[in-house]
Amino acid sequence: MSSSTIDDRVVLLIKDQMARKEDVKAREVKTSLLEKLLPGGNHVEETLSVLHGGRGFWKALAEGTGISADRWRKVFERKQRPTTDILAAIGARWPQHAFWVMTGITDAVNGHIAPTTATTYPERAHVSDQPSTDYFRASIALNEQLFCDEHVKQIKFEDPIDLIERTRPFAHYWEGSIANTAYAHSNTESYRILMELWQQREAQRERHKKLITQQKPPTENRHPILGEDPRTSHQSKFYLFYEPRHDDTKD
């Protein structure tokens, strides 16, 4: 076995959604840029979290992804492998986990993390980066809007890939057939909102980077009742990389 499998990672992602507690409150609905772009679509995880793993959970998952509850259950029970439409649904619903699902690794500084149910390597941090997640979701929404545009639907082509394939007939690349519509969409309010979300993300980048690269004392790891994991108690739970334990009792 060379690494974890996509099947494993999808199961862990579903488990993460099941494990969230009822008292986890949705991120406060403020008049955020993402809320303007995606009204009511900003709190998917929290919507599922209050349902736990019962029938309501599977129903909400099906309604939120357009994939039947039965198919999700079969993937979770390992009776069926995740299909391309399931993986696409995961990427759209949880873009912050899409990179990890497909590769098995994380890029936490840039918002690509694993769910809390997964141990990762070589990075170990699970620190969420909401500005990045907002930007991912907005980008996905605008991409979908572009391909639903009536002008795109009217483009004549022999092969659907012609919409997005860049070709090089001469010295320079020519864009796919969708380019003109993309430029038209770039002049919309939605696109302006996307760029502002990107600016917000960049404004928070140094703060987020500092959080997960600063080697703080691991004081937050200990719980008076639940105890601690002795394998990780020597380092901050926020720190991005693994730090070998130094046993002071040995030379």
Buried (B, 14 or more C-beta within 10 A) or exposed (E): EEEBEBEBBBBBBBBBBBEBEEEEEEBEEEEBBBBEBBEEBBBBBEBBBBBBBEEEBBEBBBEBBEBEBEBBBBBBEEEBEBEEEBBBBBBBBBBBBBBBBEEBBBEBBBBBBBBEBBEBEEBBBBBBBBBBBBBBBBBBBBEEBBEEBEEBEEBEEEEEEBBEBEEEEEEEEEEBBBEEBBEEBBEEEBBEBBEBBBEBBEEBBEEBBEBBBEEEEBEEBEEEEEEEEEEBEBBBBBBBBEEEEEEEEEE
